[in-house]
Amino acid sequence: MAGLDGEAGWRSTYLASIGSCRIMAARHMPDDREGLLLGFQDVRPPSPSELPAGRGFHVEIVREPALPRLVLIALARQPGAQLDLFGAMAQDLLSVIRAEESTHDAHVVMARVVARIRAWQDFMLRERGGVLSEEDEIGLHGELHVLTKLAESLQDAVAAVGTWEGPMRGLHDFVLPIGAIEVKSSVATAGFRAAISSLDQLDQAVRSPLHLAAVRLRDDPMGQTLPERVAATRAVLSGSLAAASAFSHRLLRYGYIEAMAAHYTRRLKLDDVRLFKVADGFPALTARVVPQGVVSATYVIDLDVPGLTAVTLPDVLQDARSP
């Protein structure tokens, strides 16, 4: 491959250095594709198998003979891919690097960048052109409400965001030091039907104590759009750059990006939130109670049935601290 200034290959313009990372705007020749080069000094380059390959962008390692100690991760927009999405990815990667500005270990920063690129790969593979489904939009409203309340109660933004495991494909939406919270959101005016994805999701033998948060929302012109709710949550986390970066990473994993904010116009207002402890008598199917031979199931429960006793968030957090 030709050098950065050759007729073929990458042509770059130095932009800035943030912490241990050197940043360059670039174009790949001769196809004239927009790109971004991120340089890391004295690191072991990732193997090709470690680099994600996503729809809409291409990732590769570039070595420049004139800079033998520098490993360059190059990202190029694929032909026909949306320029605004590629720009959003570039801005997001820069925010990751800014969050790690005080980290002097270039290996750590590079690993965080590669992880974020992989998250973008997953996002690009999603259907619906980068816009959440109606069900996922409602679900994110509910999870953001719970995250905000956890951050306010814990008074530790990093710890609060760290509990939000749902976007990371966790079994439960929030995993506490001890126990977990599963969040179900609904806009139904009568009844509260909640879909349970597996026999494990409400199984106390898998994680205990286990709580379920039922977040009821309603359409209201005075309510918040999803971007407004995201902004409100971000404001609660604004005291920590690390928390803000981790929050953005989880939003991306969930399937939400700011570049698509204009698509979310529905205004939802919080009606009420009830927290239930999943214990004996709670409507749940687990591997221990289904007939022998049933190995998996999805089912729906009604959280408006009589006899369910609500608890408070301080109760939940107290349970999470108790051995």
C-alpha positions in Angstrom: 0.0 0.0 0.0 1.2 3.5 -0.8 2.1 5.9 2.0 -0.4 8.5 3.3 0.7 11.0 0.6 0.9 8.6 -2.3 -1.3 8.4 -5.4 -3.2 5.5 -3.9 -4.0 4.8 -0.3 -4.7 7.4 2.4 -4.2 11.2 2.2 -4.6 12.8 5.6 -4.7 16.2 7.3 -3.6 16.4 11.0 -6.4 17.8 13.2 -5.4 17.4 16.8 -4.0 15.2 19.5 -6.2 14.3 22.4 -4.4 12.6 25.2 -2.5 9.7 23.7 -4.4 9.7 20.4 -3.5 11.5 17.2 -6.5 12.4 15.0 -6.4 13.0 11.3 -9.1 13.7 8.7 -8.5 11.6 5.6 -9.6 10.5 2.2 -8.9 7.2 0.6 -7.6 7.3 -2.9 -8.3 6.7 -5.7 -12.0 6.2 -4.7 -12.1 9.5 -2.8 -13.9 8.0 0.3 -14.2 10.1 3.5 -12.3 8.7 6.4 -10.9 9.2 9.8 -7.4 8.1 11.1 -6.8 7.6 14.8 -3.2 7.1 15.7 -1.8 5.3 18.8 1.8 5.4 19.7 3.8 2.2 20.7 0.8 -0.2 20.8 0.3 -3.7 19.5 -2.0 -3.4 16.5 -5.3 -5.3 16.7 -5.4 -8.4 14.5 -7.7 -8.3 11.5 -10.1 -10.6 13.4 -10.3 -8.1 16.2 -11.5 -5.3 14.0 -15.2 -5.1 13.3 -16.6 -4.9 9.8 -19.8 -2.9 9.6 -22.4 -2.0 7.0 -21.7 1.6 6.0 -18.0 1.8 7.0 -14.7 -0.1 6.6 -12.0 -0.5 9.3 -8.4 -1.3 8.7 -4.9 -0.8 10.2 -2.6 1.5 8.4 1.1 1.7 8.9 3.0 4.7 7.6 6.8 4.0 7.0 7.6 7.6 8.1 5.9 7.0 11.5 7.0 3.4 12.4 5.9 3.6 16.0 2.4 4.8 15.2 -0.6 2.4 14.7 -3.3 4.0 12.7 -6.9 2.8 12.8 -8.6 3.9 9.6 -12.3 4.2 9.2 -13.7 4.9 5.7 -17.3 5.5 4.6 -18.5 2.8 2.2 -19.9 3.9 -1.2 -23.5 4.7 -0.9 -23.5 4.9 3.0 -25.2 7.8 4.7 -22.7 10.6 5.3 -24.6 11.9 8.3 -24.3 8.5 10.0 -20.6 8.3 9.3 -20.2 11.8 10.7 -22.1 10.9 13.8 -19.8 7.9 14.3 -16.7 10.1 13.9 -18.0 12.6 16.4 -18.9 9.8 18.9 -15.5 8.2 18.6 -13.9 11.6 19.3 -16.1 11.9 22.5 -14.7 8.5 23.6 -11.2 9.8 23.1 -11.9 13.0 25.0 -13.4 11.0 27.9 -10.0 9.1 28.1 -7.9 12.2 27.7 -6.3 11.7 31.1 -5.5 8.1 30.4 -1.8 7.8 29.5 -2.0 4.1 28.5 -2.6 4.1 24.7 -3.5 0.4 24.8 -6.5 1.2 27.0 -7.7 4.1 24.9 -7.3 2.1 21.7 -9.3 -0.8 23.2 -12.1 1.6 24.2 -12.2 3.0 20.6 -12.3 -0.5 19.1 -15.1 -1.4 21.4 -17.1 1.7 20.4 -16.4 0.9 16.7 -17.9 -2.6 17.3 -20.9 -1.0 18.9 -21.4 1.1 15.8 -21.0 -2.1 13.7 -24.0 -3.6 15.6 -25.9 -0.4 15.2 -25.4 -0.3 11.4 -26.6 -3.8 11.1 -30.0 -2.9 12.7 -33.1 -2.7 10.6 -35.3 0.4 10.3 -32.5 2.7 9.1 -31.3 3.6 12.6 -34.7 4.5 14.0 -36.1 2.6 17.0 -39.3 0.7 16.8 -42.3 2.0 18.7 -41.9 -0.7 21.3 -38.2 0.0 21.8 -38.9 3.8 21.9 -41.4 3.3 24.8 -39.0 0.9 26.5 -36.1 3.3 26.4 -38.3 6.0 28.0 -39.0 3.7 30.9 -35.4 2.6 31.3 -34.1 6.2 31.2 -36.5 7.1 34.0 -35.2 4.3 36.2 -31.6 5.2 35.3 -32.2 8.8 36.3 -33.7 7.8 39.7 -30.8 5.4 40.3 -28.2 8.1 39.6 -30.0 10.5 41.9 -30.3 8.0 44.7 -26.8 6.6 44.4 -25.2 10.0 43.9 -22.6 8.3 41.7 -23.2 8.7 38.0 -20.5 6.2 36.9 -21.9 3.5 39.2 -25.5 4.2 38.1 -24.7 3.9 34.4 -22.6 0.8 35.1 -25.8 -0.9 36.4 -27.6 -0.4 33.1 -26.9 -3.8 31.5 -30.0 -4.1 29.3 -28.4 -2.4 26.2 -25.4 -4.7 26.7 -27.6 -7.7 26.0 -27.8 -8.5 29.7 -30.6 -10.7 31.0 -31.9 -7.9 33.2 -32.1 -4.2 32.5 -30.2 -3.1 35.7 -27.8 -5.3 37.6 -27.1 -4.0 41.1 -24.2 -5.1 43.4 -26.7 -7.7 44.7 -29.8 -8.4 42.7 -31.3 -6.8 39.6 -34.2 -4.6 38.3 -36.2 -5.6 35.2 -38.0 -2.7 33.6 -41.3 -3.0 31.8 -43.0 0.0 30.2 -46.5 0.5 28.9 -48.8 3.1 27.4 -51.9 1.0 27.8 -54.7 2.9 29.6 -56.2 -0.3 31.0 -54.2 -3.2 32.4 -50.4 -3.5 32.4 -49.3 -6.4 30.2 -45.6 -7.1 30.3 -43.8 -9.5 28.0 -41.3 -11.8 29.6 -38.6 -13.0 27.3 -37.5 -16.2 28.9 -37.9 -18.6 31.8 -34.7 -17.1 33.3 -35.8 -13.4 33.3 -38.0 -13.6 36.5 -36.2 -16.6 38.1 -34.9 -15.8 41.6 -32.5 -18.7 41.3 -30.7 -16.8 38.5 -30.4 -13.5 40.4 -31.8 -12.5 43.7 -33.2 -10.2 45.1 -35.0 -9.5 41.8 -37.4 -6.6 41.3 -39.6 -5.5 38.5 -40.3 -1.8 37.7 -43.6 -1.2 35.9 -43.4 2.2 34.2 -46.7 3.5 32.9 -46.5 6.3 30.3 -49.2 8.3 28.5 -49.3 10.4 25.4 -49.4 14.0 26.4 -48.5 17.2 24.6 -46.8 18.3 27.8 -44.7 15.2 27.9 -41.1 14.7 26.6 -39.9 13.4 23.3 -37.3 10.7 23.5 -34.5 13.1 22.6 -35.7 15.4 25.4 -35.7 12.5 27.9 -32.2 11.5 26.8 -31.0 15.1 27.3 -32.6 15.3 30.7 -30.9 12.0 31.7 -27.6 13.3 30.3 -27.9 16.4 32.4 -28.2 14.3 35.6 -24.9 12.5 34.5 -23.2 15.7 33.4 -20.8 15.9 36.3 -18.8 12.9 35.1 -17.2 12.7 31.6 -16.7 9.0 32.1 -20.4 8.5 33.0 -21.5 10.6 29.9 -19.3 8.5 27.6 -20.6 5.2 29.1 -24.1 6.5 28.7 -23.6 7.3 25.1 -22.1 3.8 24.5 -25.2 2.2 26.0 -27.6 4.4 24.0 -25.8 3.3 20.9 -26.0 -0.3 21.9 -29.8 0.2 22.5 -30.1 1.6 19.0 -30.5 5.3 19.7 -28.2 8.0 18.2 -28.6 11.8 18.2 -28.4 12.0 14.4 -31.9 10.4 14.3 -33.4 12.7 17.0 -35.7 14.4 14.5 -37.6 11.1 13.9 -38.8 10.9 17.5 -41.7 13.3 17.9 -44.0 11.3 20.2 -44.4 13.0 23.6 -44.8 10.7 26.6 -45.5 11.7 30.1 -44.8 9.6 33.2 -48.0 8.4 34.8 -46.7 6.2 37.6 -43.9 3.8 38.5 -44.5 0.7 40.6 -41.7 -1.5 41.9 -42.4 -5.1 42.8 -40.2 -7.7 44.4 -40.3 -11.0 42.5 -41.0 -13.5 45.3 -43.2 -16.5 45.9 -46.6 -15.7 44.6 -45.4 -13.3 41.9 -46.8 -14.2 38.4 -43.7 -15.8 36.9 -42.8 -18.9 34.9 -39.4 -20.5 35.7 -37.6 -23.7 34.8 -38.6 -25.1 38.2 -42.4 -24.7 37.7 -43.0 -25.5 34.1 -43.7 -29.2 33.1 -40.6 -31.4 32.5 -39.5 -31.1 28.9 -40.3 -27.4 28.5 -36.9 -25.8 28.0 -37.8 -22.3 26.8 -40.8 -20.0 26.8 -41.9 -16.4 26.4 -45.1 -15.2 28.1 -47.1 -12.2 29.2 -48.1 -11.2 32.7 -50.6 -8.6 33.9 -49.1 -6.3 36.6 -52.5 -4.9 37.4 -53.8 -8.1 39.0 -54.9 -7.8 42.7 -52.5 -8.9 45.4 -49.2 -7.5 44.1 -47.6 -5.3 46.8 -45.4 -2.4 45.6 -42.1 -1.5 47.3 -40.0 1.7 47.1 -36.6 2.4 45.4 -34.9 2.8 48.8 -36.2 -0.7 49.7 -34.7 -2.0 46.4 -31.3 -0.3 47.1 -31.3 -1.5 50.7 -31.8 -5.1 49.4 -28.9 -4.6 46.9 -26.6 -3.7 49.8 -27.6 -6.5 52.1 -25.4 -9.7 52.0 
